[in-house]
Amino acid sequence: MEQQSNALGKKIFFLYPHSVIHDEMLDILIMNGYESYSVRDHKRAQRLLEYFPGSIMFVNIDEGLEERAWEEYIQGIQRGPKTKDSRLGILSYNTDKGLMQKYLMEIGVPCGYIHLKLGLQASAKIMLEALRANEAKGRRKFIRASCEDDSSATMNYKSPEGTTYYGKLLDISSAGIAARIDKFGDYQPNSKLREVQLKLRGTLVLTDVILMGNRRDDKAEWIFLFDPKMASNHKLVIHRYIKQSLQKYIDQLNI
């Protein structure tokens, strides 16, 4: 069991996510600072809720189990001693009002019943409202993903004088990066470095960054903030890299 800090927010799981959720909704949630994952096994999902008490999970009841089995599964989580602190929501293309009433009023899922027929933007708006109501983000503004085990996560910068500096990314968020650069120029905090190239699993991002300084008094570890005017397609690349890194962490958990 791993305790989650309320300050750092809650983990959000999507069980048997529809393709629109996996491919697009998670991008929106990651961009808004919500730590989101997909799970494709309901038994493993229950173990994850036991391992991360207090998590939020949205269940796609259109797939995986029959309707009655889903009811028993969801009620079992809500009553289970190790999972009762979890907060559940329903995702479905089924617009049957009786089914919606059952989950909301009889079973009492706290994170709502979201009709995916509303479309991506409308569904995302409802989901973001539910996550805000459940304080899923905590006080954290950005999700940070570790890059230390990813040899392909690198950066390079060519100075106006023609010197090229190479670095290994240590972590990344939508706000910026930390990188190990063993030999770096004599740059002062708040210096702006133009056209820094990031390589994230083979995808390139070109952006300006602002140097903030060293980390933990380690002269080889540097912190940079991204230029807020970064192109939206580059922001999407970064968020998808964060999403993939988070998912890899959950998929590799031996539980």
CORCORFEN-V629487 format. One record per residue. N is the residue number from 1. RES is the residue in three letters. SS is DSSP state (h for helix, s for strand, l for the rest). Layout:
N/RES/SS
N/RES/SS
This chain:
1/MET/l
2/GLU/l
3/GLN/l
4/GLN/l
5/SER/l
6/ASN/h
7/ALA/h
8/LEU/h
9/GLY/l
10/LYS/l
11/LYS/l
12/ILE/s
13/PHE/s
14/PHE/s
15/LEU/s
16/TYR/l
17/PRO/l
18/HIS/l
19/SER/h
20/VAL/h
21/ILE/h
22/HIS/h
23/ASP/h
24/GLU/h
25/MET/h
26/LEU/h
27/ASP/h
28/ILE/h
29/LEU/h
30/ILE/h
31/MET/h
32/ASN/l
33/GLY/l
34/TYR/l
35/GLU/l
36/SER/s
37/TYR/s
38/SER/s
39/VAL/s
40/ARG/l
41/ASP/l
42/HIS/h
43/LYS/h
44/ARG/h
45/ALA/h
46/GLN/h
47/ARG/h
48/LEU/h
49/LEU/h
50/GLU/h
51/TYR/h
52/PHE/l
53/PRO/l
54/GLY/l
55/SER/l
56/ILE/s
57/MET/s
58/PHE/s
59/VAL/s
60/ASN/s
61/ILE/l
62/ASP/l
63/GLU/l
64/GLY/l
65/LEU/l
66/GLU/l
67/GLU/h
68/ARG/h
69/ALA/h
70/TRP/h
71/GLU/h
72/GLU/h
73/TYR/h
74/ILE/h
75/GLN/h
76/GLY/h
77/ILE/h
78/GLN/h
79/ARG/h
80/GLY/l
81/PRO/l
82/LYS/l
83/THR/l
84/LYS/l
85/ASP/l
86/SER/l
87/ARG/s
88/LEU/s
89/GLY/s
90/ILE/s
91/LEU/s
92/SER/s
93/TYR/l
94/ASN/l
95/THR/l
96/ASP/l
97/LYS/h
98/GLY/h
99/LEU/h
100/MET/h
101/GLN/h
102/LYS/h
103/TYR/h
104/LEU/h
105/MET/h
106/GLU/h
107/ILE/h
108/GLY/l
109/VAL/l
110/PRO/l
111/CYS/l
112/GLY/l
113/TYR/s
114/ILE/s
115/HIS/s
116/LEU/h
117/LYS/h
118/LEU/h
119/GLY/l
120/LEU/h
121/GLN/h
122/ALA/h
123/SER/h
124/ALA/h
125/LYS/h
126/ILE/h
127/MET/h
128/LEU/h
129/GLU/h
130/ALA/h
131/LEU/h
132/ARG/h
133/ALA/h
134/ASN/l
135/GLU/l
136/ALA/l
137/LYS/l
138/GLY/l
139/ARG/l
140/ARG/l
141/LYS/l
142/PHE/l
143/ILE/l
144/ARG/s
145/ALA/s
146/SER/s
147/CYS/l
148/GLU/l
149/ASP/l
150/ASP/l
151/SER/l
152/SER/l
153/ALA/l
154/THR/s
155/MET/s
156/ASN/s
157/TYR/s
158/LYS/s
159/SER/l
160/PRO/l
161/GLU/l
162/GLY/l
163/THR/l
164/THR/s
165/TYR/s
166/TYR/s
167/GLY/s
168/LYS/s
169/LEU/s
170/LEU/s
171/ASP/s
172/ILE/s
173/SER/s
174/SER/l
175/ALA/l
176/GLY/s
177/ILE/s
178/ALA/s
179/ALA/s
180/ARG/s
181/ILE/l
182/ASP/l
183/LYS/l
184/PHE/l
185/GLY/l
186/ASP/l
187/TYR/l
188/GLN/l
189/PRO/l
190/ASN/l
191/SER/l
192/LYS/s
193/LEU/s
194/ARG/s
195/GLU/s
196/VAL/s
197/GLN/s
198/LEU/s
199/LYS/s
200/LEU/s
201/ARG/l
202/GLY/l
203/THR/s
204/LEU/s
205/VAL/s
206/LEU/s
207/THR/s
208/ASP/s
209/VAL/s
210/ILE/s
211/LEU/s
212/MET/s
213/GLY/s
214/ASN/s
215/ARG/s
216/ARG/l
217/ASP/l
218/ASP/s
219/LYS/s
220/ALA/s
221/GLU/s
222/TRP/s
223/ILE/s
224/PHE/s
225/LEU/s
226/PHE/s
227/ASP/l
228/PRO/l
229/LYS/l
230/MET/l
231/ALA/l
232/SER/h
233/ASN/h
234/HIS/h
235/LYS/h
236/LEU/h
237/VAL/h
238/ILE/h
239/HIS/h
240/ARG/h
241/TYR/h
242/ILE/h
243/LYS/h
244/GLN/h
245/SER/h
246/LEU/h
247/GLN/h
248/LYS/h
249/TYR/h
250/ILE/h
251/ASP/h
252/GLN/l
253/LEU/l
254/ASN/l
255/ILE/l
